[in-house]
Amino acid sequence: MPASDDPRLVIDGSPLPDDLDERIRQQLTFVAEADRLKTILRASPLAAASRRENDAEHSWHLALMVMLLAEYSDEPIDVGHAMQLVVVHDLVEIYAGDSPVFDPDAVVDQVEREEAAAERLFTLLPPDQAAHVRALWDEFESAATPEARFCKAMDRLEPMLLNWLNHGGTWQMPGATESTVRAREAGVVAASTTLGSVTGRLVEEGLRRGWIRADP
Amino acid sequence: MPASDDPRLVIDGSPLPDDLDERIRQQLTFVAEADRLKTILRASPLAAASRRENDAEHSWHLALMVMLLAEYSDEPIDVGHAMQLVVVHDLVEIYAGDSPVFDPDAVVDQVEREEAAAERLFTLLPPDQAAHVRALWDEFESAATPEARFCKAMDRLEPMLLNWLNHGGTWQMPGATESTVRAREAGVVAASTTLGSVTGRLVEEGLRRGWIRADP
């Protein structure tokens, strides 16, 4: 959803004292800019309130799920490393906006928009940390490691659970039917046989109850 | 801020299919209940929007700060372990509510309320994971390890930065004056000489600019 068009940085609203060390100044500038992730709305409805979820809340929920569900990864994973992946995985949406998966218009240019956002955002950090965060984001995006695959599975499972708790949620969006929902489920199956079978049950039941539409 | 008085669990609004494995059922019940953390408001204002921060957003921001600022811990820390501490550190507020530090009424009974909340919330998990999350929460609360001390420092630094970015924020609450703000700053100093000196500069400047009141 709408990302910030403001060319100013959050920190420009209240510049840090002049005498701070340059490295810390860069790090706190990034930490302040990251506050914008709390304003980027996803399509998913919350379960505990009548509003949509934002990216910061979502990222926290994934970190909690990684901790609690890591035992179901088909490959062994380093939980601490996986938590780093989920904490940074949506940061580029601060400038690129969220691209709801069931909205065909939203995914046009998504790669280009996110690439430009990564360049603009991560380079606020000192060069070594910019490279580190960039590497984490690339690892997540490319699903190149067991940790990245498991984090992607959590990124699919969490909105499916929110949809279940809302008796439909984004499963009711115009672009969503059984096959597009199943395509999302595949991201869970790819990392976890056990959790893939759980999401399979949720989708079967969702279809049976009319929370997910059959393919046309 | 007001915690949930609803005696029902989030999952009761949409029970999971009957045939799920009991362990996974318990874990998903907890993951669904955790959605409530997104509804618990803190006193701190965001920097990027005109509203207060919720506990889930706050916990995510701390996880990011742990990753990026760990180099300033006076003692070496395990970043992955520290991230687990911050992800769970406020969960009990789902039932106990937030207790703003500058509000003397809010901290009455805080320990008892949080203890009861921990018992109610963590026992939704399978016993081994209930014990693990409880141990993480106890470690954080008691500041018993270098990781816990650094996480507590982040838990002090983040709202100070939000206050700075808001030209006052919770520093303007009735109970806040230089000495109570300095008492918060002490939590940063205790874990990081470098970040303690940064917060010292923010407080000095905040006093000079009238964003923090002098003691009466």
Interface residues (C-beta under 8 A of the other chain):
Chain A: S4 V10 I11 G13 S14 L16 P17 D19 L20 D21 I24 Q27 L28 F30 V31 A32 A34 D35 R36 L37 K38 T39 L46 A47 A48 A49 E53 N54 A56 E57 S59 W60 H61 A63 L64 M65 M67 L68 L69 Y72 D78 V79 G80 H81 M83 Q84 V87 V88 L125 Q129 L161 L162 W164 L165 N166 H167 T194 L195 V198 R201 L202 E205
Chain B: S4 V10 I11 G13 S14 L16 P17 D19 L20 D21 I24 Q27 L28 F30 V31 A32 A34 D35 R36 L37 K38 T39 L46 A47 A48 A49 E53 N54 A56 E57 S59 W60 H61 A63 L64 M65 M67 L68 L69 Y72 D78 V79 G80 H81 M83 Q84 V87 V88 L125 Q129 L161 L162 W164 L165 N166 H167 T194 L195 V198 R201 L202 E205
